Amino acid sequence: VRTQRPEFRPEETAPLEAEARSAAGRTTEALSAYSAAEARFGTFEIRARFALFAAAQGQMEQARALRAQIEPDSRHWNAHVRKANGPLLHQVDSALAPAHT
């Protein structure tokens, strides 16, 4: 889609492209795609998915920084938005939680 219609919903396709690159084992390209999407759009979903990717790569400092960027915005969410974003936010918080041994 991006090749044929680069203007097609870039905010929605950007995290999908990054996730596809990550799933294909192309972590350097995925990191680049997440970074570009976060810089361009800076939405909750992109930051959250980027934080999950970073945590999975062992880049906990970057994951924590992304989670910290989410915090101020989340304070202004209404109940509907909080409910909709809750599962993804919980995934991020779980990925950042210290491992229990």
Secondary structure per residue as TSV (DSSP state, phi and psi in degrees):
chain	resnum	aa	ss	phi	psi
A	1	V	-	360.0	-45.6
A	2	R	T	-62.3	-34.4
A	3	T	T	-68.9	-43.4
A	4	Q	T	-81.2	-35.1
A	5	R	-	-138.9	79.2
A	6	P	T	-62.2	-20.2
A	7	E	T	-85.1	-3.6
A	8	F	S	-72.8	106.6
A	9	R	-	39.4	60.0
A	10	P	H	-61.1	-32.0
A	11	E	H	-66.8	-30.8
A	12	E	H	-86.8	-35.2
A	13	T	H	-82.0	-23.9
A	14	A	H	-59.1	-49.9
A	15	P	H	-68.0	-29.9
A	16	L	H	-66.0	-40.6
A	17	E	H	-63.2	-43.8
A	18	A	H	-63.8	-42.6
A	19	E	H	-65.1	-38.6
A	20	A	H	-63.6	-41.7
A	21	R	H	-65.6	-39.2
A	22	S	H	-64.4	-45.1
A	23	A	H	-63.4	-28.9
A	24	A	T	-83.3	1.5
A	25	G	T	80.8	12.6
A	26	R	-	-95.9	67.4
A	27	T	H	-64.8	-36.3
A	28	T	H	-64.0	-42.9
A	29	E	H	-68.5	-37.1
A	30	A	H	-63.9	-44.5
A	31	L	H	-59.1	-43.3
A	32	S	H	-63.7	-41.9
A	33	A	H	-67.2	-42.2
A	34	Y	H	-63.8	-44.3
A	35	S	H	-60.2	-44.9
A	36	A	H	-64.9	-42.3
A	37	A	H	-65.6	-41.5
A	38	E	H	-65.6	-40.8
A	39	A	H	-67.8	-37.5
A	40	R	H	-79.1	-41.9
A	41	F	T	-111.5	-41.3
A	42	G	-	59.0	31.0
A	43	T	-	-80.8	164.5
A	44	F	H	-56.2	-50.1
A	45	E	H	-59.7	-44.5
A	46	I	H	-65.5	-44.7
A	47	R	H	-63.5	-41.0
A	48	A	H	-65.4	-46.3
A	49	R	H	-67.0	-35.6
A	50	F	H	-65.4	-40.9
A	51	A	H	-63.0	-40.7
A	52	L	H	-63.3	-42.7
A	53	F	H	-62.1	-48.0
A	54	A	H	-60.1	-44.0
A	55	A	H	-62.6	-41.0
A	56	A	H	-64.3	-26.9
A	57	Q	T	-89.2	1.2
A	58	G	T	81.4	11.5
A	59	Q	-	-93.8	68.1
A	60	M	H	-66.4	-34.8
A	61	E	H	-62.2	-43.5
A	62	Q	H	-67.0	-40.4
A	63	A	H	-61.7	-42.9
A	64	R	H	-65.1	-38.1
A	65	A	H	-64.3	-40.5
A	66	L	H	-66.3	-40.2
A	67	R	H	-63.1	-38.4
A	68	A	H	-65.0	-32.4
A	69	Q	H	-70.3	-27.6
A	70	I	H	-73.2	-35.5
A	71	E	H	-52.7	-51.3
A	72	P	H	-59.8	-39.3
A	73	D	H	-68.0	-38.4
A	74	S	H	-65.2	-23.3
A	75	R	T	-66.3	-20.0
A	76	H	T	-102.0	1.9
A	77	W	-	-69.9	140.0
A	78	N	-	-81.7	176.6
A	79	A	H	-60.2	-39.2
A	80	H	H	-64.5	-47.1
A	81	V	H	-66.0	-40.9
A	82	R	H	-60.2	-41.6
A	83	K	H	-67.6	-42.3
A	84	A	H	-66.1	-39.4
A	85	N	H	-87.9	-12.8
A	86	G	H	-52.6	-50.2
A	87	P	H	-60.2	-42.5
A	88	L	H	-68.5	-40.0
A	89	L	H	-63.3	-38.8
A	90	H	H	-63.5	-39.5
A	91	Q	H	-60.5	-43.6
A	92	V	H	-62.8	-47.8
A	93	D	H	-62.2	-38.0
A	94	S	H	-65.9	-39.3
A	95	A	H	-66.9	-27.4
A	96	L	H	-92.8	-10.0
A	97	A	S	-67.1	142.2
A	98	P	-	-62.0	143.1
A	99	A	-	-69.9	137.5
A	100	H	-	-100.5	129.1
A	101	T	-	-116.7	360.0
